Amino acid sequence: MILRLSDSLVRGLLVVAALVVAIVVSFFGIRMAIAGDAADGTTAKELELAARLEPRNPEYWFRLGHYQEFNIEDPNPDRALDSFHRAIALDPHYTEAWLDLATSYELDGNMEAARDAYLHAKESYPASGDVAWRYGNYLLRTGDLPHAFEELHHALQADPHRAAAAFSRVYRADPNLDDILTKVLPAQANVYVDVMEEARSANQLAVAQEVWAHLLALHPHLEIGDFYGLVDTLLAAGEDADARRIWDQGIATLNLPPLRQPRGSVIWDPSFESGISNHFFAWQCQPIVQGVRTTFDTTQKHSGVQSLRISFDGKQNPNLDIACTLGIVEPGTRYLFSGWIKTQKLTTNQGISFRLRGLGKDSAPPVDSREIHGTTPWTVIELPWTASPGIHRVQVCVRRDPSDNPDVRISGNAWVDDVTLVPQPSEPRKP
């Protein structure tokens, strides 16, 4: 039988059918839209509405269960369990639902059910770093350290940024650093840097230095910020020798140009070759202060590729330490200081000099060198200096003292290079 569209009855039935379909589609579409909007809500009523309107959507049950479990003001763990089970019944591979179900069981004290839920989560997403992280922390809380270490190791391989948190938690459970380094932490430079910083911030300096040793074994390419905190904390703790050692080791990974350092000199970068400034054992100087400008100059040098240039603008009579560096010394040891200065039209009777001062309690008064002014070629300045008893640090500064006449203004340029402080042999005892 062939239907004829010209037949008014048939056309009417088709119109009615189309309207019914449109109404049904619109109804379900509107319901889904209302449910979706409610699922983005932050109240129990909104989330319950979403689950009620779309009971076959596992995500809505999961969101409702998460709210019921973790809502601080009105938690409902029993209903949360039911919501998680509904989500999992609809989607047995819903990893997040299994994880939150495991947390619910653990909070309820049902540790076996929690472990089973974690295993289901692992089965649903074996490569998940988040699953390994949460399961590893659960095992850590239950005291199953071998399996906890294994899971946390997998978690850190997936997300190394969790290394500091993992170390902190594992170290509290088992302060066996060898186990942590070999079984938990992946041998990655960024992992060791984060763990070292975590140990340093907890004032576990011996641990931080052990992690540092493992980091160096990877032959990494570091930045100063990777070991800055440890050097700073060691200096604050009075561990001067260790601070200098880690500074030297860290700097060696930066691929800097060779530094011209005489054997035994306690001054790092005596010839300003590194180009690094304002970091611990590097030279500390401000680009411009009191009309004095400091820069590195490759056109003038006593040795190497550059020197420190000091320019005076002729408008002030500065009284300041222009550039300073820190050295680690042995108490009671005699040293010979040496530094080179070149000047060009440096006015006033007070030019450039060096000052050495021991840092610490009961240190001796500073020792000043002669000053250089006018126009002079490269001139060496030497003077002996002895570290007082109990003094482990020395500050070496390029200095300008003010002229006696406050109206005098200094102008001109000076260059400094090859600044060293070398220990001298002990004097033989007289018979």
One Martini backbone bead per residue (centre of mass of N, CA, C, O) as a GRO file, in nm:
protein
  431
    1MET     BB    1   0.096   0.036   0.024
    2ILE     BB    2   0.049   0.373  -0.070
    3LEU     BB    3   0.132   0.674   0.055
    4ARG     BB    4  -0.039   0.987   0.055
    5LEU     BB    5   0.033   1.318   0.114
    6SER     BB    6  -0.257   1.421   0.032
    7ASP     BB    7  -0.350   1.290   0.269
    8SER     BB    8  -0.476   1.432   0.555
    9LEU     BB    9  -0.434   1.204   0.764
   10VAL     BB   10  -0.140   1.144   0.716
   11ARG     BB   11  -0.031   1.425   0.766
   12GLY     BB   12  -0.133   1.440   1.057
   13LEU     BB   13   0.028   1.201   1.172
   14LEU     BB   14   0.308   1.313   1.108
   15VAL     BB   15   0.286   1.563   1.279
   16VAL     BB   16   0.236   1.424   1.546
   17ALA     BB   17   0.494   1.255   1.550
   18ALA     BB   18   0.690   1.492   1.540
   19LEU     BB   19   0.596   1.624   1.802
   20VAL     BB   20   0.659   1.390   1.989
   21VAL     BB   21   0.958   1.375   1.930
   22ALA     BB   22   1.021   1.665   2.010
   23ILE     BB   23   0.926   1.643   2.301
   24VAL     BB   24   1.110   1.414   2.390
   25VAL     BB   25   1.378   1.545   2.318
   26SER     BB   26   1.336   1.798   2.484
   27PHE     BB   27   1.304   1.665   2.756
   28PHE     BB   28   1.583   1.524   2.768
   29GLY     BB   29   1.748   1.776   2.712
   30ILE     BB   30   1.653   1.941   2.954
   31ARG     BB   31   1.729   1.733   3.169
   32MET     BB   32   2.031   1.728   3.103
   33ALA     BB   33   2.080   2.028   3.151
   34ILE     BB   34   1.989   2.035   3.444
   35ALA     BB   35   2.186   1.818   3.544
   36GLY     BB   36   2.449   1.956   3.457
   37ASP     BB   37   2.410   2.211   3.627
   38ALA     BB   38   2.380   2.062   3.903
   39ALA     BB   39   2.662   1.912   3.894
   40ASP     BB   40   2.809   2.209   3.933
   41GLY     BB   41   2.746   2.225   4.212
   42THR     BB   42   2.768   2.294   4.597
   43THR     BB   43   2.522   2.110   4.676
   44ALA     BB   44   2.326   1.854   4.765
   45LYS     BB   45   2.072   1.919   4.601
   46GLU     BB   46   2.206   1.947   4.326
   47LEU     BB   47   2.341   1.663   4.314
   48GLU     BB   48   2.084   1.499   4.359
   49LEU     BB   49   1.937   1.600   4.108
   50ALA     BB   50   2.132   1.489   3.899
   51ALA     BB   51   2.105   1.187   3.983
   52ARG     BB   52   1.794   1.174   3.943
   53LEU     BB   53   1.780   1.262   3.639
   54GLU     BB   54   2.075   1.083   3.594
   55PRO     BB   55   2.111   0.759   3.697
   56ARG     BB   56   2.324   0.665   3.447
   57ASN     BB   57   2.541   0.864   3.569
   58PRO     BB   58   2.841   0.817   3.726
   59GLU     BB   59   2.948   1.107   3.779
   60TYR     BB   60   2.713   1.206   3.962
   61TRP     BB   61   2.764   0.998   4.188
   62PHE     BB   62   3.050   1.081   4.245
   63ARG     BB   63   3.002   1.375   4.323
   64LEU     BB   64   2.811   1.312   4.554
   65GLY     BB   65   3.005   1.136   4.719
   66HIS     BB   66   3.226   1.346   4.756
   67TYR     BB   67   3.052   1.542   4.914
   68GLN     BB   68   2.959   1.346   5.144
   69GLU     BB   69   3.255   1.288   5.246
   70PHE     BB   70   3.405   1.607   5.231
   71ASN     BB   71   3.207   1.763   5.389
   72ILE     BB   72   3.260   1.949   5.666
   73GLU     BB   73   2.971   2.033   5.772
   74ASP     BB   74   2.807   1.756   5.621
   75PRO     BB   75   2.877   1.456   5.662
   76ASN     BB   76   2.806   1.127   5.467
   77PRO     BB   77   2.943   0.825   5.454
   78ASP     BB   78   2.714   0.625   5.390
   79ARG     BB   79   2.611   0.768   5.131
   80ALA     BB   80   2.880   0.767   4.987
   81LEU     BB   81   2.907   0.467   4.949
   82ASP     BB   82   2.654   0.440   4.775
   83SER     BB   83   2.741   0.630   4.547
   84PHE     BB   84   2.999   0.481   4.463
   85HIS     BB   85   2.861   0.212   4.395
   86ARG     BB   86   2.686   0.326   4.168
   87ALA     BB   87   2.917   0.419   3.987
   88ILE     BB   88   3.053   0.137   3.960
   89ALA     BB   89   2.811  -0.016   3.844
   90LEU     BB   90   2.813   0.162   3.579
   91ASP     BB   91   3.154   0.185   3.617
   92PRO     BB   92   3.409  -0.040   3.680
   93HIS     BB   93   3.643   0.188   3.557
   94TYR     BB   94   3.620   0.405   3.791
   95THR     BB   95   3.883   0.530   3.942
   96GLU     BB   96   3.792   0.765   4.131
   97ALA     BB   97   3.578   0.597   4.278
   98TRP     BB   98   3.770   0.389   4.400
   99LEU     BB   99   3.944   0.588   4.560
  100ASP     BB  100   3.714   0.713   4.735
  101LEU     BB  101   3.622   0.444   4.850
  102ALA     BB  102   3.884   0.381   4.997
  103THR     BB  103   3.876   0.625   5.182
  104SER     BB  104   3.610   0.557   5.319
  105TYR     BB  105   3.700   0.290   5.441
  106GLU     BB  106   3.935   0.400   5.605
  107LEU     BB  107   3.770   0.602   5.778
  108ASP     BB  108   3.594   0.342   5.882
  109GLY     BB  109   3.823   0.099   5.930
  110ASN     BB  110   3.822  -0.065   5.646
  111MET     BB  111   4.108  -0.193   5.526
  112GLU     BB  112   4.039  -0.424   5.330
  113ALA     BB  113   3.842  -0.263   5.152
  114ALA     BB  114   4.044  -0.049   5.075
  115ARG     BB  115   4.249  -0.230   4.934
  116ASP     BB  116   4.052  -0.340   4.722
  117ALA     BB  117   3.991  -0.065   4.591
  118TYR     BB  118   4.280  -0.004   4.504
  119LEU     BB  119   4.310  -0.251   4.319
  120HIS     BB  120   4.083  -0.165   4.127
  121ALA     BB  121   4.219   0.096   4.042
  122LYS     BB  122   4.469  -0.037   3.918
  123GLU     BB  123   4.311  -0.209   3.713
  124SER     BB  124   4.178   0.042   3.563
  125TYR     BB  125   4.483   0.212   3.607
  126PRO     BB  126   4.802   0.117   3.593
  127ALA     BB  127   4.951   0.408   3.494
  128SER     BB  128   4.873   0.568   3.742
  129GLY     BB  129   5.008   0.804   3.951
  130ASP     BB  130   4.771   0.857   4.148
  131VAL     BB  131   4.722   0.570   4.236
  132ALA     BB  132   5.008   0.514   4.343
  133TRP     BB  133   5.008   0.742   4.549
  134ARG     BB  134   4.756   0.662   4.722
  135TYR     BB  135   4.839   0.369   4.774
  136GLY     BB  136   5.117   0.424   4.899
  137ASN     BB  137   5.008   0.587   5.141
  138TYR     BB  138   4.840   0.364   5.256
  139LEU     BB  139   5.073   0.162   5.303
  140LEU     BB  140   5.226   0.349   5.491
  141ARG     BB  141   5.001   0.360   5.713
  142THR     BB  142   5.009   0.030   5.749
  143GLY     BB  143   5.336  -0.062   5.719
  144ASP     BB  144   5.386  -0.138   5.404
  145LEU     BB  145   5.680  -0.061   5.286
  146PRO     BB  146   5.760  -0.218   5.031
  147HIS     BB  147   5.496  -0.148   4.870
  148ALA     BB  148   5.508   0.155   4.909
  149PHE     BB  149   5.774   0.205   4.762
  150GLU     BB  150   5.680   0.097   4.489
  151GLU     BB  151   5.443   0.292   4.441
  152LEU     BB  152   5.600   0.561   4.478
  153HIS     BB  153   5.793   0.514   4.249
  154HIS     BB  154   5.579   0.517   4.027
  155ALA     BB  155   5.469   0.800   4.092
  156LEU     BB  156   5.744   0.953   4.036
  157GLN     BB  157   5.774   0.870   3.743
  158ALA     BB  158   5.507   1.026   3.662
  159ASP     BB  159   5.561   1.251   3.919
  160PRO     BB  160   5.831   1.429   4.032
  161HIS     BB  161   5.688   1.666   4.205
  162ARG     BB  162   5.644   1.452   4.463
  163ALA     BB  163   5.917   1.405   4.608
  164ALA     BB  164   5.912   1.576   4.869
  165ALA     BB  165   5.657   1.445   4.991
  166ALA     BB  166   5.760   1.156   4.989
  167PHE     BB  167   6.006   1.192   5.166
  168SER     BB  168   5.870   1.304   5.420
  169ARG     BB  169   5.692   1.049   5.471
  170VAL     BB  170   5.905   0.823   5.462
  171TYR     BB  171   6.106   0.933   5.677
  172ARG     BB  172   5.904   0.905   5.913
  173ALA     BB  173   5.872   0.589   5.877
  174ASP     BB  174   6.186   0.561   5.738
  175PRO     BB  175   6.520   0.670   5.815
  176ASN     BB  176   6.633   0.518   5.543
  177LEU     BB  177   6.815   0.649   5.300
  178ASP     BB  178   6.890   0.413   5.118
  179ASP     BB  179   6.601   0.318   5.061
  180ILE     BB  180   6.498   0.581   4.940
  181LEU     BB  181   6.711   0.605   4.706
  182THR     BB  182   6.660   0.299   4.584
  183LYS     BB  183   6.318   0.258   4.617
  184VAL     BB  184   6.179   0.552   4.562
  185LEU     BB  185   6.382   0.724   4.406
  186PRO     BB  186   6.447   0.849   4.123
  187ALA     BB  187   6.727   0.894   3.906
  188GLN     BB  188   6.681   1.234   3.929
  189ALA     BB  189   6.762   1.556   3.943
  190ASN     BB  190   6.485   1.688   4.023
  191VAL     BB  191   6.438   1.500   4.261
  192TYR     BB  192   6.693   1.565   4.432
  193VAL     BB  193   6.648   1.866   4.458
  194ASP     BB  194   6.376   1.852   4.612
  195VAL     BB  195   6.477   1.674   4.848
  196MET     BB  196   6.704   1.856   4.945
  197GLU     BB  197   6.516   2.095   5.013
  198GLU     BB  198   6.344   1.946   5.220
  199ALA     BB  199   6.576   1.878   5.415
  200ARG     BB  200   6.673   2.165   5.459
  201SER     BB  201   6.403   2.287   5.570
  202ALA     BB  202   6.433   2.057   5.813
  203ASN     BB  203   6.744   2.058   5.904
  204GLN     BB  204   6.875   1.806   5.723
  205LEU     BB  205   7.192   1.828   5.637
  206ALA     BB  206   7.303   1.541   5.604
  207VAL     BB  207   7.088   1.450   5.406
  208ALA     BB  208   7.129   1.667   5.191
  209GLN     BB  209   7.426   1.585   5.131
  210GLU     BB  210   7.364   1.297   5.038
  211VAL     BB  211   7.185   1.376   4.802
  212TRP     BB  212   7.399   1.546   4.661
  213ALA     BB  213   7.587   1.311   4.595
  214HIS     BB  214   7.381   1.168   4.408
  215LEU     BB  215   7.349   1.400   4.213
  216LEU     BB  216   7.646   1.414   4.110
  217ALA     BB  217   7.645   1.118   3.989
  218LEU     BB  218   7.468   1.229   3.731
  219HIS     BB  219   7.592   1.472   3.590
  220PRO     BB  220   7.469   1.754   3.606
  221HIS     BB  221   7.279   2.047   3.499
  222LEU     BB  222   7.285   2.333   3.677
  223GLU     BB  223   7.164   2.574   3.901
  224ILE     BB  224   7.202   2.788   4.151
  225GLY     BB  225   6.913   2.735   4.272
  226ASP     BB  226   6.969   2.424   4.342
  227PHE     BB  227   7.206   2.520   4.586
  228TYR     BB  228   7.152   2.780   4.744
  229GLY     BB  229   7.003   2.686   5.006
  230LEU     BB  230   7.227   2.503   5.120
  231VAL     BB  231   7.450   2.711   5.143
  232ASP     BB  232   7.297   2.905   5.326
  233THR     BB  233   7.243   2.707   5.564
  234LEU     BB  234   7.539   2.633   5.622
  235LEU     BB  235   7.630   2.916   5.692
  236ALA     BB  236   7.423   2.961   5.924
  237ALA     BB  237   7.550   2.692   6.078
  238GLY     BB  238   7.879   2.706   6.033
  239GLU     BB  239   7.934   2.529   5.755
  240ASP     BB  240   8.174   2.642   5.570
  241ALA     BB  241   8.319   2.413   5.417
  242ASP     BB  242   8.062   2.284   5.298
  243ALA     BB  243   7.963   2.529   5.147
  244ARG     BB  244   8.210   2.556   4.958
  245ARG     BB  245   8.201   2.276   4.837
  246ILE     BB  246   7.915   2.296   4.710
  247TRP     BB  247   7.970   2.538   4.542
  248ASP     BB  248   8.197   2.416   4.369
  249GLN     BB  249   8.033   2.171   4.265
  250GLY     BB  250   7.801   2.331   4.137
  251ILE     BB  251   7.967   2.517   3.949
  252ALA     BB  252   8.090   2.274   3.780
  253THR     BB  253   7.793   2.233   3.626
  254LEU     BB  254   7.783   2.524   3.446
  255ASN     BB  255   8.002   2.579   3.228
  256LEU     BB  256   8.234   2.757   3.292
  257PRO     BB  257   8.488   2.930   3.277
  258PRO     BB  258   8.792   2.935   3.362
  259LEU     BB  259   8.952   2.981   3.668
  260ARG     BB  260   9.199   3.197   3.811
  261GLN     BB  261   9.342   2.987   4.055
  262PRO     BB  262   9.534   2.971   4.297
  263ARG     BB  263   9.673   2.770   4.501
  264GLY     BB  264   9.470   2.806   4.797
  265SER     BB  265   9.276   3.009   4.736
  266VAL     BB  266   8.986   3.167   4.897
  267ILE     BB  267   8.912   3.303   4.627
  268TRP     BB  268   8.653   3.333   4.421
  269ASP     BB  269   8.701   3.464   4.135
  270PRO     BB  270   8.965   3.671   4.105
  271SER     BB  271   8.910   3.754   3.769
  272PHE     BB  272   8.603   3.769   3.674
  273GLU     BB  273   8.518   3.522   3.473
  274SER     BB  274   8.214   3.426   3.533
  275GLY     BB  275   7.990   3.674   3.572
  276ILE     BB  276   7.925   3.643   3.869
  277SER     BB  277   7.688   3.785   4.109
  278ASN     BB  278   7.546   3.794   4.419
  279HIS     BB  279   7.681   3.498   4.529
  280PHE     BB  280   7.832   3.457   4.797
  281PHE     BB  281   8.146   3.384   4.659
  282ALA     BB  282   8.086   3.603   4.500
  283TRP     BB  283   8.062   3.909   4.393
  284GLN     BB  284   7.953   4.204   4.565
  285CYS     BB  285   7.741   4.426   4.370
  286GLN     BB  286   7.639   4.731   4.250
  287PRO     BB  287   7.582   4.895   3.966
  288ILE     BB  288   7.469   5.157   4.141
  289VAL     BB  289   7.633   5.380   4.386
  290GLN     BB  290   7.719   5.683   4.477
  291GLY     BB  291   7.824   5.722   4.169
  292VAL     BB  292   7.888   5.409   4.131
  293ARG     BB  293   8.010   5.197   3.870
  294THR     BB  294   7.968   4.846   3.782
  295THR     BB  295   8.167   4.634   3.562
  296PHE     BB  296   8.244   4.429   3.302
  297ASP     BB  297   8.577   4.422   3.132
  298THR     BB  298   8.729   4.323   2.815
  299THR     BB  299   8.946   4.568   2.753
  300GLN     BB  300   9.042   4.526   3.061
  301LYS     BB  301   9.332   4.332   3.174
  302HIS     BB  302   9.561   4.135   3.344
  303SER     BB  303   9.382   3.874   3.304
  304GLY     BB  304   9.225   3.701   3.089
  305VAL     BB  305   8.898   3.855   2.983
  306GLN     BB  306   8.849   4.027   3.259
  307SER     BB  307   8.724   4.297   3.460
  308LEU     BB  308   8.673   4.537   3.709
  309ARG     BB  309   8.475   4.821   3.668
  310ILE     BB  310   8.521   5.164   3.795
  311SER     BB  311   8.288   5.439   3.807
  312PHE     BB  312   8.295   5.796   3.833
  313ASP     BB  313   8.073   6.087   3.809
  314GLY     BB  314   8.164   6.359   3.978
  315LYS     BB  315   7.919   6.404   4.227
  316GLN     BB  316   8.077   6.247   4.459
  317ASN     BB  317   8.180   6.123   4.811
  318PRO     BB  318   8.237   5.822   4.861
  319ASN     BB  319   8.148   5.563   5.124
  320LEU     BB  320   8.256   5.240   5.023
  321ASP     BB  321   8.187   4.915   4.937
  322ILE     BB  322   8.197   4.811   4.615
  323ALA     BB  323   8.341   4.516   4.645
  324CYS     BB  324   8.266   4.177   4.759
  325THR     BB  325   8.409   3.887   4.926
  326LEU     BB  326   8.412   3.539   5.028
  327GLY     BB  327   8.609   3.358   5.272
  328ILE     BB  328   8.767   3.056   5.379
  329VAL     BB  329   8.932   3.005   5.692
  330GLU     BB  330   9.201   2.953   5.913
  331PRO     BB  331   9.269   2.971   6.218
  332GLY     BB  332   9.587   3.129   6.258
  333THR     BB  333   9.644   3.192   5.962
  334ARG     BB  334   9.863   3.281   5.716
  335TYR     BB  335   9.842   3.546   5.468
  336LEU     BB  336   9.845   3.648   5.118
  337PHE     BB  337   9.777   3.941   4.964
  338SER     BB  338   9.643   4.005   4.621
  339GLY     BB  339   9.621   4.297   4.393
  340TRP     BB  340   9.491   4.463   4.101
  341ILE     BB  341   9.545   4.808   3.974
  342LYS     BB  342   9.376   5.048   3.761
  343THR     BB  343   9.406   5.393   3.646
  344GLN     BB  344   9.191   5.687   3.529
  345LYS     BB  345   9.160   5.987   3.626
  346LEU     BB  346   9.171   5.978   3.950
  347THR     BB  347   9.044   6.171   4.167
  348THR     BB  348   9.175   6.264   4.437
  349ASN     BB  349   9.330   6.137   4.748
  350GLN     BB  350   9.095   5.911   4.717
  351GLY     BB  351   9.079   5.602   4.604
  352ILE     BB  352   9.179   5.275   4.570
  353SER     BB  353   9.117   4.986   4.780
  354PHE     BB  354   9.175   4.745   5.033
  355ARG     BB  355   8.974   4.516   5.247
  356LEU     BB  356   9.024   4.325   5.552
  357ARG     BB  357   8.782   4.108   5.726
  358GLY     BB  358   8.690   3.952   5.991
  359LEU     BB  359   8.432   3.711   6.071
  360GLY     BB  360   8.334   3.758   6.401
  361LYS     BB  361   8.411   3.697   6.705
  362ASP     BB  362   8.684   3.874   6.798
  363SER     BB  363   8.783   4.037   6.574
  364ALA     BB  364   8.989   4.205   6.402
  365PRO     BB  365   9.077   4.464   6.260
  366PRO     BB  366   9.092   4.599   5.981
  367VAL     BB  367   9.270   4.576   5.665
  368ASP     BB  368   9.453   4.818   5.482
  369SER     BB  369   9.543   4.944   5.195
  370ARG     BB  370   9.663   5.115   4.969
  371GLU     BB  371   9.606   5.376   4.757
  372ILE     BB  372   9.469   5.451   4.422
  373HIS     BB  373   9.548   5.715   4.190
  374GLY     BB  374   9.493   5.857   3.902
  375THR     BB  375   9.744   5.740   3.667
  376THR     BB  376   9.779   5.387   3.627
  377PRO     BB  377   9.904   5.103   3.600
  378TRP     BB  378   9.939   4.800   3.667
  379THR     BB  379   9.904   4.731   4.024
  380VAL     BB  380  10.041   4.583   4.293
  381ILE     BB  381   9.890   4.453   4.600
  382GLU     BB  382  10.035   4.382   4.920
  383LEU     BB  383   9.938   4.179   5.215
  384PRO     BB  384   9.924   4.074   5.526
  385TRP     BB  385   9.721   3.805   5.683
  386THR     BB  386   9.549   3.710   5.990
  387ALA     BB  387   9.369   3.477   6.140
  388SER     BB  388   9.190   3.471   6.394
  389PRO     BB  389   9.080   3.327   6.654
  390GLY     BB  390   8.775   3.184   6.536
  391ILE     BB  391   8.824   3.249   6.233
  392HIS     BB  392   8.648   3.153   5.908
  393ARG     BB  393   8.610   3.448   5.787
  394VAL     BB  394   8.648   3.658   5.490
  395GLN     BB  395   8.648   3.998   5.382
  396VAL     BB  396   8.678   4.126   5.051
  397CYS     BB  397   8.744   4.468   4.950
  398VAL     BB  398   8.653   4.726   4.747
  399ARG     BB  399   8.762   5.063   4.826
  400ARG     BB  400   8.620   5.393   4.931
  401ASP     BB  401   8.730   5.670   5.078
  402PRO     BB  402   8.680   5.967   5.194
  403SER     BB  403   8.735   6.277   5.172
  404ASP     BB  404   8.808   6.533   5.384
  405ASN     BB  405   8.667   6.696   5.168
  406PRO     BB  406   8.324   6.720   5.118
  407ASP     BB  407   8.346   6.885   4.828
  408VAL     BB  408   8.463   6.652   4.698
  409ARG     BB  409   8.484   6.500   4.369
  410ILE     BB  410   8.478   6.192   4.203
  411SER     BB  411   8.664   6.082   3.915
  412GLY     BB  412   8.674   5.813   3.696
  413ASN     BB  413   8.883   5.511   3.667
  414ALA     BB  414   8.878   5.153   3.750
  415TRP     BB  415   9.071   4.844   3.789
  416VAL     BB  416   9.016   4.494   3.874
  417ASP     BB  417   9.247   4.215   3.950
  418ASP     BB  418   9.369   3.943   4.082
  419VAL     BB  419   9.232   3.829   4.365
  420THR     BB  420   9.418   3.712   4.650
  421LEU     BB  421   9.433   3.438   4.914
  422VAL     BB  422   9.723   3.293   5.054
  423PRO     BB  423   9.869   3.060   5.219
  424GLN     BB  424  10.125   3.031   5.455
  425PRO     BB  425  10.390   2.922   5.584
  426SER     BB  426  10.507   2.822   5.860
  427GLU     BB  427  10.692   2.926   6.104
  428PRO     BB  428  10.973   2.849   6.233
  429ARG     BB  429  11.098   2.746   6.508
  430LYS     BB  430  11.286   2.857   6.751
  431PRO     BB  431  11.557   2.733   6.933
   0.00000   0.00000   0.00000
